[in-house]
Amino acid sequence: MTPFQITLHFLNNQRKIEQLEKSFIAIDEQLELFEKQHSSTIKNYLKSWQEELDALTERYKKSEKSAQQKYDETIGDSDPKDQNNIAYATHISGIDYLAHKKQEDIEEIKAKYSDFLDLFSKSTLIGLYSLNENFLSKICELSSQTFTKKIKLSHFSQRDYLISSFNYLELVIDIPIEPFEKYISKLKDIQSIRNKIIHEGSEIKDISILKTIEKYSPNFLYDQEKEFLRIVSSNFNKDFFELLKNLYQELLWQLEERQKYKTIKDILENWFGLIEGKITISEVNSTKTSSKKRTIDFKISSDNEKIPELNGKLSLVSNKGYEVEIIDQSENELIKELLEAEKDLINLNLELKTFMTFDKNLDIRLLIY
C-alpha cells in the first residue's frame, strides 16, 4: 500500500467529529492562545525590566567613576582606615548620595514592573476563570444533548457555577465526582481570590481568604497595612493553566467512558479500515495506570476470514517528546502490511488528536497480539 493510497483512504473516510468532542478541541485552542500570550508578555516584561536596569547601571557608571576618583584624591596620603577621613572623603565625593540615588531609581523601576505584573496577572486570572466558567457550562449543555437529558444546568442553582456544573455532571450525566475533587478544591481557592479582586478591588480582610493566600505563597504579597493583595509571581497563572489542562483531560476521558468509548471505537475502526473487510472494535476499556500513563485495551474482529480475533493495547504516555512504538505479535500478514504502511502511526496520531489535545508530548505505544 503506497503513501498516496493511505492518504486517499483517510481523505475519503474522514471520521465525523461530534460537538462534544469538538468542544474540547476548541477549548484547547483557546487555552493555547491564552498561554502563548501570557508567556510572551511575561518574557517581554522581564526583558524590558532588565534592559531598564542595565541602562540605569550604564548611566551611573561615569558619575560613580568620577566620585570614586574624587574620594581617592580626598583620602590622598591620609590614613584610609581613619573614620574621620572616610566620612569627609565620602561627603566631598558624593559617593553615598550616588549610591542612595541609584538604589532609589532601582526601586522605582522595580515598583513600576511589579505594578505591571500584578495588574497583568490579575487580568489573566480573571480571564482564565471566565474561560473555565463558560467551558464547564458548555460541556453541561452538550452533555445534556448527547445523553438526551431533559434536566438542564439552568435547573440547578447558578449562584456557584463551579459546584453547579459538577453537581450536574455527577447527578444528571452520571460522571463520578471523585476524580475531580482535587481540581475543584483548587478552583474554589482561585474563585475566592478572584472574587476579592473583582468585587473588592483586591482588598482583603477575611481571615479565611488570607489562609487560602498563604497556601499559594510566595506567589502573593499581602500588604497588611493597606489590606491589599498583590500577585508577585507569574507561576500562579502558569499553574492555573496546567490545572485546567489536567482537569479537561480527566473530564474528556470520563465523558468518553460514559459514552462506552464510542469515539475510541470509531477512531480505531476507521484506522484499521485500511485492511480489506469490516473491522469491528469491541470491549474497549481505559485505565489510568499513573498520572502520566493511560492504557486502552480492546478486541479486534473482522468479517475478513484472513483476520482472526485479536487483542490490542494502546498506551499514551506523557513524556518529554513525541515517540511511536509498534509491537506486532499477531503473526498475521494483513496486520503486518497495515503496520508496515503506517509504521509512523501518523494517521492514528491525527485520529487521536482530541485525546492528545492537552498533552502534546504523548508517546504512542501500540501492541497487537
Secondary structure as UniProt FT lines:
FT   HELIX           3..12
FT   HELIX           19..75
FT   TURN            76..77
FT   TURN            80..81
FT   HELIX           83..93
FT   HELIX           95..146
FT   TURN            147..148
FT   HELIX           153..155
FT   HELIX           161..171
FT   HELIX           178..180
FT   HELIX           181..200
FT   TURN            201..202
FT   HELIX           207..215
FT   TURN            216..218
FT   STRAND          220..223
FT   TURN            224..227
FT   STRAND          228..231
FT   HELIX           235..258
FT   TURN            259..261
FT   HELIX           262..272
FT   TURN            273..274
FT   STRAND          279..290
FT   TURN            291..292
FT   STRAND          293..302
FT   TURN            305..306
FT   STRAND          310..318
FT   STRAND          324..328
FT   HELIX           333..341
FT   TURN            342..344
FT   HELIX           346..351
FT   HELIX           353..356
FT   TURN            357..358
FT   TURN            360..361
FT   STRAND          362..368
//
